[in-house]
Amino acid sequence: MRAPCLKQGGTIGICSPSHIAGYDDYQNQIRAIQNCGFQVREGENLYKATYGYAASPEERAADFNQLIRDPEVELILFGGGEGANELLPYIDFESIKRNPKRILSYSDGTFLLNPIWAKTGLVTYYGQAPHLFLNMSDYDAKHFWEHMLFDSMEEHVANSEWKVQTTGVGEGILIGGYARNFALNISSRYLPLPEDEKYVLFIEDHESFGGVDYVSAMLTHIEQDKLMDKVTGVLFGNYSGDYHPEFLERLKRLGEAHEIPVVYCDDFGHGWNHAILEIGRRVRLDADCKKLFYL
């Protein structure tokens, strides 16, 4: 299931499942979104700090559910942080089925984007957050407009050299996100993956959050889950600004161990590029021609 496109001049709903929304910061981000021609609807609890580090899970989930049920909201947009998984028991998945709309986030948003697709069938979108509107690059804007407004991206548009670690072609449903969050997501009752499907994973992490040993531990957790038996390919996003042979060797071992194509790129993640990837879409990852096709 794919939600209707965001219209030019349409309404974007803003909530904060993973952090306290600073009023001044968010007002600047909202003005930047409005300057692009969109209307903005805020969650009623957006600026609350009930627990000191965040609003309560119930308050944060209430904002998300409010925006889902609002007939004028066409896109729900939120950033990262910590703790989005606390919302899962309170998300109104039935309302999402009845009121499908575009949902876009990244990083900690992994905790919501994958379960929403798995429990409702609604395609969700990974890769961008409200703060990017403050200084959006042409590449990021292209991905936003083509994924959110036009539905015109039949293959992933790259903005970096793709470094093939293991060759081959893999097809399946695209799922993934930030490495730690996705590793914690899998095998959860909130991520009931169909067992008769194959999957292509996209994963990202950044050296500023953890060394190669840390990312390797997250990858190992994913590898040791039964999901890995159904993975046909992996696309890894930006890890570092400089060439990192130790990290690429870890990705190569991943591909060789499971006999699947594994590719590294700098197109998405916590670096300078913020491409959007569609969770729940059937894709083909062709490492031989360095492309990701939406099928």
C-alpha positions in Angstrom: 0.0 0.0 0.0 1.3 3.4 -1.0 -0.2 6.6 0.4 -1.3 9.5 -1.9 1.5 11.9 -2.8 2.1 15.1 -0.9 0.7 18.0 -2.9 2.6 21.2 -3.6 1.2 23.5 -0.9 -0.1 20.5 1.1 0.2 20.0 4.9 3.2 18.4 6.6 2.7 17.1 10.2 5.6 17.5 12.6 6.1 15.4 15.7 9.1 14.3 17.8 9.1 10.6 18.8 12.8 10.6 19.7 13.8 13.8 21.4 12.7 17.1 23.1 11.8 19.6 20.4 13.5 22.8 21.2 11.0 25.6 20.4 13.4 28.0 18.7 15.1 25.3 16.6 11.8 23.8 15.5 10.3 27.2 14.6 13.3 27.8 12.4 12.8 24.4 10.7 9.0 25.0 10.3 9.6 28.4 8.7 12.1 26.7 6.3 9.4 24.1 5.4 6.8 26.9 4.9 9.2 28.8 2.7 9.1 25.7 0.4 5.4 26.3 0.0 4.0 23.8 2.5 1.6 24.2 5.4 2.7 22.7 8.8 0.7 21.1 11.5 2.4 20.5 14.9 1.6 17.7 17.3 -0.1 19.0 20.4 2.7 17.7 22.7 5.6 18.6 20.4 7.5 20.8 23.0 6.8 18.8 26.1 9.6 17.4 28.3 7.6 15.3 30.7 10.4 12.9 31.5 13.2 15.4 31.3 14.8 13.7 28.2 11.5 13.5 26.3 7.8 13.7 26.6 6.1 10.5 27.8 5.6 7.7 25.3 1.9 8.2 25.5 2.3 11.9 24.7 4.6 11.3 21.8 2.4 8.6 20.4 -0.6 10.8 20.8 1.0 13.4 18.5 1.8 10.8 15.9 -1.8 9.4 16.1 -3.2 12.9 16.0 -1.4 13.6 12.7 -2.4 10.2 11.2 -6.1 10.9 11.9 -5.9 14.6 10.7 -7.4 14.5 7.2 -5.4 17.6 6.1 -2.0 16.1 6.9 -0.5 14.4 3.9 3.1 13.7 5.2 4.3 13.0 8.7 7.9 14.1 9.1 10.2 13.6 12.2 13.8 13.3 13.1 16.0 11.0 15.2 17.4 10.8 18.7 16.6 8.0 21.1 13.5 6.1 22.3 11.1 5.9 19.4 10.5 2.2 20.2 8.8 3.4 23.4 5.9 4.5 21.2 5.1 1.2 19.6 2.5 -0.1 22.1 0.6 3.1 21.7 0.6 3.6 17.9 -2.8 3.3 16.3 -2.0 0.9 13.5 -5.7 0.5 12.5 -5.9 4.3 11.9 -2.8 4.1 9.7 -4.6 1.5 7.5 -7.7 3.7 7.3 -5.8 6.9 6.7 -2.6 6.1 4.8 -0.2 9.0 4.4 3.5 9.4 3.7 5.7 8.9 6.7 9.3 10.1 6.5 12.1 9.9 9.0 15.6 8.6 9.6 18.0 7.3 12.3 15.9 6.4 15.4 12.8 6.6 13.2 13.9 3.1 12.1 12.0 1.9 15.1 8.7 3.1 13.7 9.1 3.0 9.9 9.7 -0.8 9.7 7.0 -1.9 12.1 4.5 0.5 10.4 5.1 -1.2 7.1 5.1 -4.7 8.6 1.9 -4.3 10.5 -0.1 -2.2 8.0 1.5 -2.8 4.6 2.0 0.9 4.1 5.3 1.9 2.4 7.3 4.2 4.6 10.3 6.4 3.8 13.8 6.6 5.3 16.4 9.2 4.9 15.4 12.8 5.8 14.3 14.9 8.8 12.9 18.4 9.4 16.2 20.0 10.0 17.4 19.3 6.5 15.0 22.0 5.2 17.3 24.6 6.8 19.9 24.1 4.1 18.7 21.4 1.7 21.1 20.4 -1.0 20.0 19.9 -4.6 20.5 16.2 -4.2 18.4 15.9 -1.0 15.7 18.1 -2.6 15.5 15.9 -5.7 14.9 12.9 -3.5 12.3 14.7 -1.4 10.4 16.0 -4.4 10.5 12.7 -6.4 9.6 10.4 -3.6 7.1 12.6 -1.7 5.4 14.6 -4.5 5.9 12.9 -7.8 6.4 9.1 -7.1 8.7 9.3 -10.1 11.9 7.5 -8.9 12.0 4.1 -10.6 15.6 3.5 -9.7 17.7 5.0 -6.9 19.5 8.2 -7.9 23.1 8.0 -6.6 25.4 10.9 -5.7 28.5 8.9 -4.7 30.7 6.1 -6.0 29.3 2.7 -5.2 32.0 0.4 -3.8 31.1 -3.2 -4.6 32.3 -5.6 -1.9 30.7 -8.7 -3.3 29.0 -9.0 -6.7 25.7 -10.4 -7.8 22.0 -9.5 -8.0 19.4 -9.7 -5.2 15.7 -9.1 -5.2 13.2 -8.7 -2.4 11.3 -6.2 -0.2 13.5 -3.3 0.9 13.8 -2.9 4.7 16.4 -1.5 7.1 17.6 1.8 8.6 20.1 2.7 11.3 22.2 -0.4 12.2 21.6 -0.5 16.0 17.9 0.4 15.7 17.3 -2.2 13.0 19.2 -4.9 15.0 17.0 -4.2 18.0 13.9 -4.1 15.8 14.2 -7.6 14.3 12.5 -10.5 16.1 10.2 -8.0 17.9 6.5 -8.6 18.0 6.1 -5.2 16.3 8.1 -6.4 13.3 6.2 -9.5 12.0 8.0 -10.1 8.7 6.3 -12.4 6.2 8.3 -15.6 6.2 7.6 -16.4 2.6 9.4 -13.2 1.3 12.9 -12.3 0.4 14.5 -9.1 1.6 17.1 -6.5 0.5 18.6 -4.7 3.5 19.8 -1.1 3.5 21.8 -0.3 6.6 23.7 2.8 7.8 25.8 3.8 10.7 28.5 6.5 11.2 32.0 6.5 12.8 31.0 9.4 15.0 28.6 7.0 16.9 30.8 3.8 17.0 33.9 2.2 15.6 34.1 -0.7 13.2 33.9 -3.1 16.2 30.6 -1.6 17.3 29.1 -1.7 13.8 30.4 -5.3 13.3 28.5 -6.3 16.5 25.3 -4.9 15.1 25.8 -6.6 11.8 26.5 -9.9 13.7 23.3 -9.6 15.6 21.4 -9.2 12.3 23.4 -12.1 10.8 22.4 -14.4 13.7 18.7 -13.7 13.2 16.6 -16.1 11.1 15.9 -13.0 8.9 19.3 -13.4 7.4 18.3 -16.6 5.6 16.0 -14.5 3.5 18.3 -11.6 2.8 19.4 -11.5 -0.9 21.5 -8.3 -0.8 22.8 -5.4 1.4 23.3 -1.7 0.6 25.3 0.1 3.3 25.2 3.9 3.5 27.7 6.5 4.6 30.0 5.4 7.5 32.9 7.9 7.2 34.2 10.8 5.3 37.4 9.1 4.4 38.1 5.7 2.8 37.9 3.1 5.5 39.4 -0.2 4.4 38.8 -2.0 7.7 35.1 -1.2 7.5 34.9 -2.3 3.8 36.6 -5.5 4.7 33.9 -6.2 7.3 31.2 -5.7 4.6 33.1 -8.0 2.2 33.1 -10.7 4.8 29.4 -10.3 5.3 28.7 -10.8 1.6 31.1 -13.7 1.3 29.7 -15.5 4.3 26.1 -15.3 3.0 26.9 -15.4 -0.8 25.0 -12.2 -1.5 25.8 -8.9 -3.1 27.0 -6.2 -0.7 27.6 -2.6 -1.8 28.8 0.5 0.1 27.8 4.0 -0.9 27.7 7.5 0.6 24.2 8.3 -0.7 22.3 8.1 2.6 22.8 8.1 6.3 24.4 10.6 8.7 26.8 12.1 6.2 26.4 14.9 3.6 23.9 13.1 1.3 20.4 12.2 2.4 18.8 10.0 -0.2 15.4 8.5 0.5 14.8 4.8 0.5 11.3 3.2 0.4 10.6 0.6 3.1 8.2 -2.1 1.9 8.9 -1.6 -1.9 10.1 -4.6 -3.9 13.5 -3.8 -5.3 16.4 -5.3 -7.2 20.0 -4.6 -6.0 22.3 -5.1 -9.0 25.9 -4.9 -7.7 27.3 -5.7 -11.1 25.8 -2.5 -12.6 25.8 -0.6 -9.3 22.1 0.2 -9.3 19.0 -0.2 -7.1 15.8 -0.6 -9.0 12.2 -0.2 -7.7 10.1 -2.9 -9.2 
